[in-house]
Amino acid sequence: MQDMALLVQASGETDRLCPVDQVNMAKEIAHMIVVDRCPTCSGVWLDGGELERLKGDVNEQAILAMSRGFGFP
């Protein structure tokens, strides 16, 4: 449900061209962040602050998993 709301919100953004092959990038959701991804080369474009949000979310999930007794290889 939240994914759909994010995509609707992002639909107003201008399309971005992939800097590698100049193809219109598609909008995808990763960890509740809308990212632009190239359908040709799979390159990903993040807006300002999104990398930090992704890293924070991944770190938070790792801490939760370890606190539940799951380890990482």
C-alpha positions as CSV (number, residue, x, y, z in Angstrom):
1,M,0.0,0.0,0.0
2,Q,2.8,2.4,0.9
3,D,4.7,1.4,-2.2
4,M,1.8,2.5,-4.4
5,A,1.6,5.8,-2.6
6,L,5.3,6.4,-3.1
7,L,5.0,5.6,-6.8
8,V,2.0,7.9,-7.3
9,Q,4.0,10.7,-5.5
10,A,7.0,10.1,-7.7
11,S,5.0,10.1,-10.9
12,G,5.1,13.9,-10.9
13,E,8.9,13.9,-11.1
14,T,10.6,14.4,-14.4
15,D,12.0,11.4,-16.1
16,R,15.8,11.0,-15.9
17,L,18.0,9.7,-18.6
18,C,20.6,7.2,-17.7
19,P,24.1,8.9,-17.8
20,V,25.6,5.7,-19.3
21,D,23.3,4.9,-22.2
22,Q,20.7,7.8,-22.3
23,V,17.6,5.5,-21.8
24,N,14.7,6.8,-19.7
25,M,15.1,5.2,-16.3
26,A,12.2,3.5,-14.5
27,K,11.1,4.3,-11.0
28,E,11.4,1.5,-8.4
29,I,11.1,1.3,-4.7
30,A,13.9,0.1,-2.4
31,H,13.5,0.3,1.3
32,M,10.6,2.8,0.9
33,I,12.7,5.1,-1.3
34,V,11.9,5.7,-4.9
35,V,15.0,5.3,-7.0
36,D,15.5,5.6,-10.8
37,R,16.9,2.5,-12.4
38,C,18.0,2.0,-16.0
39,P,16.2,-0.9,-17.7
40,T,19.2,-1.4,-20.0
41,C,22.3,-1.4,-17.8
42,S,20.6,-1.7,-14.4
43,G,22.3,1.5,-13.1
44,V,20.6,3.3,-10.2
45,W,20.3,7.0,-9.6
46,L,19.7,8.3,-6.0
47,D,18.6,11.8,-5.1
48,G,20.4,13.7,-2.4
49,G,20.2,12.0,1.0
50,E,18.8,8.8,-0.3
51,L,22.0,6.8,0.0
52,E,22.3,7.8,3.7
53,R,18.6,6.7,4.2
54,L,19.3,3.4,2.5
55,K,22.4,2.8,4.6
56,G,20.6,3.7,7.8
57,D,17.8,1.3,7.0
58,V,20.1,-1.5,6.2
59,N,22.1,-0.9,9.4
60,E,18.9,-0.9,11.4
61,Q,17.7,-4.1,9.9
62,A,21.1,-5.8,10.5
63,I,21.0,-4.8,14.2
64,L,17.4,-6.1,14.5
65,A,18.4,-9.4,12.9
66,M,21.4,-9.8,15.2
67,S,19.3,-9.0,18.3
68,R,17.0,-11.8,17.2
69,G,19.8,-14.3,17.0
70,F,20.5,-14.2,13.3
71,G,24.1,-13.7,12.3
72,F,25.7,-12.7,9.0
73,P,28.2,-14.9,7.2
